């Protein structure tokens, strides 16, 4: 067999996620090339690298130019360290105090914005004979986490004395960086720079300055500073319509399955729970694939999405089940190659490319009224990943 029919898939279940290593390498290098000379790149690999697999992706990014990594939970940082990642790792929030011993053991930098946490971090680091590095998070308008800009100087002064602490960075997060011009973005940036300037004026160190997320890296080169945090773009997805023309990105994730069963129900028979689809005429073949909403294929897509088989589009029919779903093949009609029914073992593409046909994360996002980030994160829940 050749092409998609020769794809490697797990032995235990005929559904999987394919991760294109070359595409990930290409995107990482493309973003690195966007940065000014000397500007570092922090690659965001939280949520299991947006569903793509944190450790394998981090290793590819590291070889392609990543300087640091960012994660959302302490456990994600531990996974990277145990997987052999040696670059600095930033936790993009302040965890519970109980997590401090783990942060110190695995050399994970937390984002800090309360004095109580900073003191506890410093005490634990000193007790272990270490110095704990941290980044100051500044809330410039997103109202999520961080110090108010006017409180940054007082915070930094109050924790400066502790020998167990080292301020390794200061950052903020933009809420509207996907707007090429916007008052809110400019206001957030001004507030951030005011906070940084307040430390400069009294000679307090603050480490690496970073504020650009993915859309800001693509649209606002003037705010790159010492490091940019790149996330969704690394995986070949644009963060917004406004960035589409700025860079050529290659999708990294494909989702595929193999047909496990076929049948020809009688005219009028229904398919799946609730019988929301009924066979409209003769010679409609129903094929089953082992992927469902527990794998990230949203139940809201039932009867509304296509799949790709042998380079052709077929309609998914009936309600998507927890572990399986079905699609229809009009064997003698125009919607599929005439007189060519599918067979058990045929490869079906849920997300990705087959021949000239393509289904993207953005396609699924539009149908679900959500964003491409959520689509790939969901597919990473329990499907085995195959790196190609």
Number of C-alpha atoms within 10 A of each C-alpha: 6 6 10 18 14 10 15 13 19 14 7 7 14 20 27 24 25 23 23 18 17 14 19 26 21 20 25 27 17 18 22 21 11 15 19 14 9 9 17 21 23 25 30 28 28 21 19 22 25 23 25 28 20 21 21 18 21 25 16 16 25 19 12 17 19 22 18 22 26 24 24 19 17 23 13 20 28 18 15 23 18 11 14 11 19 15 17 15 25 25 23 21 21 25 17 9 12 10 13 23 14 14 23 20 12 17 21 24 26 30 24 25 24 14 13 11 18 24 16 15 26 23 20 19 22 16 10 14 10 17 20 26 24 25 25 26 25 29 22 28 21 15 12 10 19 24 20 18 22 15 14 24 20 12 16 18 12 13 18 15 9 15 14 23 22 19 20 16 21 23 26 26 25 21 15 17 25 22 18 14 12 11 10 17 19 14 13 23 20 14 19 26 17 15 22 21 14 17 17 13 9 10 9 16 16 19 16 16 21 23 23 27 27 25 25 26 24 26 18 17 14 10 15 23 17 19 25 27 23 26 25 20 28 29 29 21 24 26 21 14 9 15 21 13 10 11 15 15 21 19 21 23 28 23 23 26 23 25 21 16 15 19 12 15 17 15 13 12 12 17 20 16 11 9 13 13 18 16 20 12 11 14 19 21 18 21 24 19 24 21 27 20 18 18 20 20 24 19 16 14 18 20 17 14 18 21 23 24 23 19 18 17 22 18 19 25 26 23 23 24 19 16 14 19 23 26 24 27 26 21 18 15 12 9 14 20 16 12 11 12 18 20 13 13 14 18 25 26 25 26 25 20 18 21 12 7 15 17 20 17 21 19 16 24 16 11 14 17 11 12 17 22 20 16 23 30 18 19 28 23 15 13 22 19 21 18 17 11
